[in-house]
Every structure is written in structure tokens, then in C-alpha cells.
Amino acid sequence: MIWLTWRQHRAETLVLGCILLTAVAGLVLVGLAMSHTFDQLGLGTCTRPASGSCAEASSSFDRQFAPTTLNVTVFLTLLPGVVGMFVGAPMVAREVDRRTHWLVWSQDVSRGRWLLVKSAGLLLLGVSAVGIFTVTLTWTLGTVFRLGTFSRLEPFFFDVQGVVPVAAAVFALTLGMAAGTLTRRTLPAMLIVIVLFGVVRFTVAQARFHYPPDPVTVAVPLSAGPMIPAGAWEIGFPVLLDPQANRVETRSPCAVPGPVQPACAGYRFIVAYQPADRFWRFQAIESGIYVVLAALLLALTAYWVRRLTV
């Protein structure tokens, strides 16, 4: 079974391996360039918030590397869905499309063993590819987080670090297996995977705003500006309150950056944020969601495979 699985999926394995090697090499080069530029601009000695020459150096760094960083993070956000579409969806659907399931399921190997070996092999392939890419990208993004401008908890950055991309890949692969088993056609299964994966990924990302515990809320005087700790994820926008704790519209002169006017005495910003030390707690919550969904999809796949007629 292991040899058969390799023979059937060696093309996907080789293509995925070539893409992975190219992507990892590119990320290493980008990471080295970012680290060199960071040191060259002297950003390591700047304090937060940056001002003067440090602010100019930080802006220069962002202009040079922000487009690349955005493109890479978007790519890895979609990568688990792509893996599920091209690797998971054809697992059962291709067998039925080519009528090879008549032969496979008529042998001494049971359907349960066939499904176990095939799904384990494909999960190992997908998880390894996404995991290697995630580790490399996390190393590359380390220089970005040294600036103190971005938080690891922010959308896109959170989605491509830690164990969430691997858990999302497991979900996408099992989604592909289930879709292929249900539709018995490769192309419809691939379409279902990319659509449903996108919907689920967006829904889970929105749920992240409500993960426990509740965000930390602080009141900040106008003179200090809406400050949060380094590495924290700001939730929403700062709310301006007057001395009587009434909410003030953002069009108010007191909301304009600059010296505090006498009429604005007693005004303050209310800022909500998630501290940086909650990163792994949120990673565990989100990964758990994907793993539970994957387990349900794998159970459905096993049920449908057993019911398929030869």
C-alpha cells in the first residue's frame, strides 16, 4: 500500500517539493536581506514609538519590504487550501474517475486499511510541506517584529505562524478527501475545497476577536497618545472619551494629533488590545478548531468510502 500510494501521488509530491525548495530559498534570501537592511539603517537602537531619523528609517524599511511580506503571507494563508485542493481532493475522486477503485477494493486490502494508509501518507506530505514553509517564514518575519510596528497576533501574521498553518493544512486535506468521496469527481471536489476552505478560514479568523480571555482595556491621556505595549494586538480603533466618560466623535478637535488644547483637558483614549503573551493560547484555540473539523471530515470520509459501491 505504501508503494502504491507513492506511485499514485509521486507527481504531486515532486511538484510540491520543487515549489517548496524554491519558496524556502527565496524566503531565506529575503530574510537575509531584511536583516542586513535592518542593521544598516540602525533600527536596532531605535525606541518605540519611533521618531525623527528612526521614523524615517522605519518607513524606508517598510517601503522596501512591505510588498514582499504581504505577498508571502497571503500566499501561505492560501497554501493549505491549495494543498487540500490538489492533493486531498483527488485521493478518492481520482480512483472513481478512472474506475481503478473496482480493482483496489476487490483485493485483500480492506477499504479501511486502504483509507488509513492513503490518508496518512497524504497528510504527512501536506503537513510536512506547510510546516517547513511556516518555519522558514517565521524566521524571515522575525526582523519585521523587531521593528515593534506589527504584532504576531495581527491578522495575516497570526495565520502564517506557529501551528495554525499546519492545522489548517490538515483540515484542508481532510476536506478534500471528503469532497472527493462525496462528489466522486475530481474537478467539482477541487472547487468545493477552495470555496469551503476560504469560507471556513475567514469565519475562524473573525472568531479570533472573541477568543477568551477578554481584551485588556486601558485609558490613556491625550498627551501620551493611544499607546499599547510592544507586540500587542490592538482591537478596533481607540475611543475618545470626555471628562464625563461620554464618547466623542472622531471629528472632534480633541482627536487631532498635536498639543493638547485647554478645552480638551480631561479627555482620554480608551484602547483595547490583546497582549503578546496570548499568542500561543490563541494558536491552541484556533488549531483545535481545525483539528476537530478535520476529525469529523475524516470520519465522514471513512463512512462514505465504506458505503461506496464497487
C-alpha angles and dihedrals in degrees: 000000000000091000091046091050090051093048092050097046104030092106092056090044094052094045092047090047093052092048090048094050092048093047094047092049090050092049092050091052092047091047093051091048091049093049092048093049091046091056093040092055091048093237092145091074096048123106128219126284091039119223138175114357091359091058091050092048091048091050090049090052092049093049091052100046109017096089092050092046092050094049093048095048092048089050094053091045088059097036097087090053091049091050091050091049098050101030107027102037097057095049096094101006093061092051090054093041091056094037089234090129088077088066099035097051094043094064131086091270109094122228090246093055091044091053092045095052095041096046093044091051094048093044090051090050095048096041092049093051095047092042094053091047091048094051092049093047091048089055091048093050091051090089091052092055091049087069090065091220096108134044127223086227095061119108115273092018091059091046094058102045138071120005099322095090090051092048090047089052091053089051093047093049094049089045088055092049092050094045092049092049093048099044097032087209124101103214097047089047092052091050092049091051097053093045098045093041090054092048094048094044092051092046093050091047090054091049088058089079088066102044113129135286104054119249119271113252122205135178114226125189117239091245091062097044124220097314127175129179119277113275094017122132113234112220113216121324130315114270118222116219129187123224089275091056092251117146114251124210116250089239089069115116087235090066092058113103115247139069114348111256119225090243089059096056110136094022116130143178122243110210127186120199144158112236118240092243090069092069096101093041089057091043089056093048095049095042089051090056092054094044093051091049090048092051091052092049092048091051090050090049091053090049094049094045090055091051096048113110118233 
